[in-house]
Amino acid sequence: MNSKYLRNLCLLAFLFGEPVLTQQELDTTINTIGYERDLAISPDGQEVFFTRQGQHWKDQTIYRIFKIAGAGWSRPEIAPFSGQYRDLEPFFSPDGKRLFFASARPKPNREGEDVDIWMMEKKPGGWGPPVNAGPAINSEKDEYYPSVTRSGHLYFTAERDGGIGKEDIYRAAFKNGEWLPAEPLDTGVNGTGYEFNAFIAPDESYLVFTAYGRPDDTGRGDLYWSKRKPDGSWEKAINLKAANSDQLDYCPFVSPDGKILYYSSEKLGKKNGNIFMLPLETLKFQL
């Protein structure tokens, strides 16, 4: 089976819901010879956002494709809210009513070129204007990779004082219509090195994230999986070896039906990051 056939099979699976049997690279509808990362699929399957990255790692723009009645998918285009500033890492809330993303755009009431979490509300004619997620989430340092549960709890990456390692995954609980101050996850997830870019299950039962610098790290950053215990703590994370390579594997996202793991990888070459997909069923022996 040649690589072109695999890519076409993968595209069919992505667009029409056909079963995916093995790890595959997304087709050129999204992937190019450049750098693609950060896939987000709307809960109704009608809209997809992803990031394209330029030669410099800070040159990042969010793109969009959407279903056209009777005609399949649109061609990728820059998202209406992106293209002027550094924008990356889109994420739909599980109810599809909000779109979150990370951006270095100007902040309300303060200066700085750091990256914050932003969000938009779904409107009848599209998406409303981007709104900063506020001080319970954002700081004068960088915040990346938002991921949200059905209950509204927000997970994200940050490097800040009071953390466990050099970069940690944080959780901001959502209560009475607002986020409480974010706290780092415990040592089941966070370690003394780098933990970042986490996908939280809608029911908060598990977390997929990237870590670098661990004893079982096979490359420049690997995907890990941790289950949430009934008391809210986290089981010791395990390395998802079936997905990982000797290069950077990161930016996980699980399809709305919970069956497919999408992630970004540099396994084809450092200057060519692409988005891959892997059925979670193939990881059952590890989980």
N, C-alpha and C positions, 0 to 999 in steps of 0.2 A: 504494500500500500504506500504510494508516494506521498510526499509532503503536501503537494497541491490538493490531492484528494482529501487528505485529512483536514486541511484548512477549509475546503468547501463543505465537508461533513460538519465541521464545527459551526460554520455559518448557518447551515440548515438548523442545527440544534438551537442555536442562539435565536434565530428569527422565528422558527415555527414550532419550537418545543419538542423536537425529536430527541430521543434518549442519547445521552453522551456516555460513551463506554470507557474512555480513557482520557488521560491528560492531553489537552490540545491547545493550540494557539488560536485566538480569534482571527477571523478572516480580515481581509483588507477593507471591509466596510468600516472598521475601526482601526486596526493595526496598519502601520505604514513602515517604511524604512527608517522613520524617525523614532520618536519616543512617546509611547502612550501608557497611561497609568490611571488608576482611580476610577474604576467603573461603578456606576450606580444605576440600577434599573427601577423604574417606578413600580409601586405595588400592583397596578393594573396592567403592567407590561407594555404600555403605550409610548413610553418616553425613556430615553437613556442619555445620561450625561457621563463624560469622561474627560480626562486631562491630557492635553498634548504639551510636551515640554521641548523647548528649543535647545540649542547647543549649550547654553548656560543653564544650570539647574534652577535658577530663579526666573527663567523665562517660561512661564506656565500660563496656559489659557484653558478654560473649560469649553468643551464642545458638546453639541447636542444632536441626537438623531431622534426621529419620531415616526410612528406608523402612519401611513397614508392609506385611507380606505381604498381597498381594491388594487393597491399599487406597491405594497410592501413597505420598506423603510426609506426614509429620506436620505439624502447625502449628508455627511457630517457638516455642520456649520457652527460658527462661534456662537455660544449661548448669548442671548440678548443682554444679559447682565455682565458679561465678561468681555475681555479684549483690551480694556484700557489699563487695568492694574494686574498685578500678579494674583491669579485666582487658581485654586486647585481643590481637589478632594471633596467632590460633591457627595451628598447623602440625602436620600428621601426619608422622611419620617414614615413609620410603618402604616399610617393611615393615608399617606400621600398628600397631606395638607400643607406640609412644610418641606422646603429644600434648604439644607445646610451646606456650607462650604467654608473653606479657609481662604483668607485674602489679606493682602498687604495694602488694601485701599485706605484712604484717609479715615481716621477714627473720629467719632463725635467727642468733642470736649477735651481732646488731648492730641499731642503730636507724637510722631514716631513712625518708623517704617517696619515695625514688627508685624507679625501675622496674627490675626484674630479670627475667631469663629463668627460667621455671619449667617443670617437665615432670611428666607422669604416665605410669604404666605401665598397659598394657591388662591387665585381669583378666577371669576367666570371667564375672563378673557386671557388668562395666562398667569404669570407670576407677578406678585407685587414687588416693590422696591426692596433691595437688600437692607437689613437692619442688623446692627451690631448686637451680639448675644448678651452683652452687658458684663458688669464687673464681677459677677459670681463665677463667670467662665473666663473672661479675658483679663490679661494683665499687661504690663509694659514689656513682657517677654513674649515669645512665640507660643501660639496655641494652634494645633494642627488636628486634622483627621477626625471630624465629628462623627459620632454614631449614636443613634437614639433608640430607646426602647418604646414599647407601646405605652408605657406609663409616663413617658416623657423624660426619663433619666438620661442624661447626656454624658457620653464617654468621649474623651479626647486625649491628645498627646501634649505634654508640656515639659519644659525644662525650667524648674523654679526652685527656690529655696524651700526646704522642708520636705523635699522628695526623698525617695529611697535610693535612687541611682542617678546616673548622669542625665537620663531622660526617662520619664515615667508616663504611665497611663492613669488618667484621673477620671473620677466620676462625680458629677454634680446631680444630686437628687432633685427631683421635681416635686414640689409640694405646694398646694394651695395656689396653683397658677404661676409659680416662679421657681427659679433654680436656687438652691442653697449653695453656699460656698463649696467649691470642688475639693475633693480629698483624693490622695493617691490610693490606688488599689494595694492590697497587702502583698506579702512576699511570695504568695502562690503565683502571682503574675509579675510584679516588679522585682528587679534584682539590682545589683550594684552597677550594672552596665547600662545598656540602652534598650528600652522597651518602647515601642511606638506603633502607630497606625493600627488601631484595633477595631474590629467589627464586633458589635455586641448583638446577640440574638434578640429578636423582638420581645421574647418572654424573659430575657436576661438569664437564660439557663447556661449559656456558654459564651466564651470570648475567643476570637481568633486574632492574633496579633503578631507583630514582628519583633524579634530580639536579635541583638548583635553582641558578641563577646562572651557567650556562654560556653561551657566546656563541650556541649554537644552540638554547637553551631557548626554546620558543614561548609559555610561560605562567608559571604560578606553581610549576612543577615538572613535569618530563617523564619518561617512561619511556625507559630506555636498555638496550642489549643489548651484552654483551661475551662473546667466546669465550676459553676457557682454552687456552693453548698447551701443547705437550708438556712444556716445562720448568717448568710451573706458573705462569708469568707470564700476564698478561692482554692481549688485543688492545685497541687503542683503542676505547672504547665508541661505538656509533652511536645516534643518536636514532631512536626508533620513531615516526616522524611519522604513520603510519596510525592510531595509537592516541591520539596526544596532541592536546590542545586548548589554548586560551588560558587555561585554568584549571588547577587542580591535578589531575594524573593520577598515581596512585601505587598502592602495595600490590599488586604483581603476584603472580599465582599461575598456574602451568601445570597443566592437568588431568593426572591420573595416566597417561592414554594419550598425553600429549605433544602433543595436537592443538589445544587451546584455551587462549588466554591470557585469564585473568580479571584484572580490575583495578578499583580504585576511582577515581572521578572526581567532581569538582565542576562538570563542564561544564554541568549543568542549573541551576546556581545555587549560590552559596557555602553557603547554609543547607541544601542538599539534596544530600548526597553519596550516590551510588549505586554499585552494582557492575555492571560491563559485561563483555561477553565478545567476543572477536575470534579467529577461526581463525588459527593461526600460518601457515597456507598463504598467507594474504594478505600476510604479511610477508616471504615468500621472496625477493622482489626486493631487499629491503634487507639480508638476512642473508648 
